[in-house]
Amino acid sequence: APPPTDDGAAPRPRRKSVRFRLDDSQEFYGFAFRKTDGVCVAHGTQPEYVGLALGEVLKRTRNDAVTGDDLHRRFCDAALKTKGAW
């Protein structure tokens, strides 16, 4: 079992998956790619992208304006900035 939290509260159990959805009436959606290898771990509108490398996602969307490696590096660089904007 996980140790108690700093405030003494019982720890939350780890989830095997996470589902999320933003306000799709505004055409927003979230996505997450693993830092280590650029593999999609969550996608708010295209769950079939989960498990695919960013390069493969770009290929499936016919986006050839940037390579998967370059875009992944840009995502990581932006996340490391103080405000995290990209």
Secondary structure, 3 states (H helix, E strand, C coil): CCCCCCCCCCCCCCCCCCCCCCCHHHCCCCEEECCCCCEEEEECCCHHHCCCEHHHHHHHCCCCCCCHHHHHHHHHHHHHCCCCCC
